[in-house]
Amino acid sequence: MSHPSPPPPAKLVIGVFLKEKEMLPVVVTELCRQFGALDMVSPWFRFDYTDYYKAEMGGPLSRRLLVFRHLIDQERLVAIKHSTNKLETRYAAQGRRCINIDPGYLLLERFVLATGKNYTHRIHIGQGIYADLTLMYQKGEYQPLPWTYPDYAADEMRAFLAIARRKYGADIGSVLNLD
C-alpha cells in the first residue's frame, strides 16, 4: 500500500513571450513582487513555431524563461496560473493580449506547465487549471513527449532547463543522477 506524503517543493519557472521586448521589465517587476526574486533568466528564444498567436499578438514573437529563487509548493500552481492570467489581461490592449505568461514548475524528474485548456494528457488540478506534463528527465536530459510544445522541445530550451535543474538540485541538496 502506498502512504501519502507531501511532494517536494518545486522550482517556479515562468515562460513569457511577446512582441515588444521592452514590455518585459515591467512584467518581470510585477512577477517578482508576487513570487520573489529571480534566480535565472534565459536568453531570448525565437517563438516562430506556430501562427496561433499571430492574429492576437502580431509578430515576430520572442520568449524568455524566468526561474525564481524561492521554491514553491506544487499545489500553488493553480493560484499562480490565475495570477498570471490576470497580468495578461492587465497588459492587454484593445482586447488583445500583448504578452503570454506560462507558469510551470521544474522537478528533478519532470517539467510541468499550467494551462486552462483540457486535453487527453492533461490532468485537472483545480479551479479550471490543468497540469501539462511537458518534459520528462531521462537519459541525462529533458525528453520531449509527443504532445510537447515545439518551443519547449527545442534543444536550446531543454538545455536551459537542464541548467535550471542543476540549480534546483543544489537548492534541495539532492543527488542529480536519477537515470
N, C-alpha and C positions, 0 to 999 in steps of 0.2 A: 504494500500500500504506500502511496506517496503521502508525504506530510507537507502541507503548505508552509512555505517560508517566504519572507519578504524578498522581492527581487533586488538585485544590486542597483545602486544608483547609476544613472546613465549620463553620458556627455551630450549636452544640448548642442545641436547643430542646426542652424537656420540657413537655408538657401534663399537667396534674393536674386530675382532677375528683373531687369528694367531696361528701358531705352536710354533715359537720361541719367548717366552715371553720377552727375553732380547731386542727384537726389539721395544717393546712398548715405552720406554722412548724417543727414537729418534723421533718416530712418534708423541708422545704427545707434544714434544717441538715444532714441526712444526705446529700442530693443534693450540696450544696456541699462537704461533706467528700470526696465521691468525685470530683466533676467540677470543682471550683474555684468561684471567686466568680461571683456573678450580675452580668450587665450590665444587664438589663432585666427587669421583671415587668409582665405585662399587668394591666389592670383585671379584675375578676371578670366572667365571661361566664355567662349562663344556659346550662344544659345540659338542655334540655327537648325535644330533637328526636326522642327515642326513649324508649320504655318498656323497652328491652332490659335495662337495669341496675337497674330499679326493685325487682325481687324480691330481688336480692342486696344492693343498696346503699341502698335506700329513696329518699327524695326530700324536698324538691327538691334537685337536684344543681347545683353550680356549678363552673366551670372557670377555671383561670388558666394562662397560659403563662409559663414560666421560660426566659430566654435567658441563656446562660452566656458569660462573658468570653473564656475560652480556646477557641481554635479546635481542632477535633478532626480526626483522620484519618477519612475516611469509613468505612474498614474497622472502626472501633471500634464502629459502631452495633450489631453483633451482641452484643458483650460488654456494652454499655450496656443493651440490652433485657433481657438475662439478669439484670443487676444490679437494674434497676427491677422486674422480676418478683419478685425476692427481697424487695424492700422492700414490695411489695404484700402478699406472704404474711406478712411480719413484722408488719404492722399490721392483718391480718385479725382478725376476731372471730367466734368460733363457726363457723369455716369459710367465712365470707363476707368478701369484700373490703370495706374501708371507704374505700379510696382506689384510684383507677385512675391509673396513671402511663404516659403515652405518649411515649417518646423519639423524636426525629427530628432531622433537620438541615436547615439552610437554606443554599442557594447562591444566587448571583445569578439563576440560571435556573429554579430549582425548589425545592420543599419536599417532603421525603420523611419518612414515618413508618415506624417499625419495628412489625411485628406477627408474632405466631406463627400467624396464620391465612392459609392459602393461598387464592388466588382468581385469576381469569383475568388480571388486570392486575398481579399481584404477582410479583416476582422473588425466588427463594430466594437469600439472601446468606450462608448458612452456619448450621449448628447449629440448624436448625429455625426460623430467623428469615427473614422476607420483608421486602423493601422495597416500600412502597406509595407510588407517585408520587401525591401528594395535590394539589399545586397546581403550575402552570407559570406563569412570569413572561412575559407577553406584553402588548403594547399598553399598557405603563406600569403594570401591576398584576398581582397574582397572580390567575390564572384557575382556577376550579374545573373539574374534569373530570366526566364522567358518574358516576363512582364516588366522588367526593369526599364525605367525611362531611359532613352538613349543617352541623354547627357550624364546620368549617373552611371551608366555602363561604360562611358568613355575612360580610356586609360588614365588621362591626366586627373580626372575627378577621383577615380579609385585610388590613385597614388597619393593624392592629398588626404583622402580619408584614412589611408594607412598610416600617414604621419600623425593624424589626429588620434588614431587608435593607439599608437605608441605613447602619446601624451596621456591618454585616458588610462592606459595600463600603469603608467607611473603614478597617476593620481590615485588609483585604487591599490597600488602596491602589489600588483599581480604579475605572475609569470605570463609572458605573452605567447608561449608556444602551446597553442590549442590544437594543433594538427594531429 
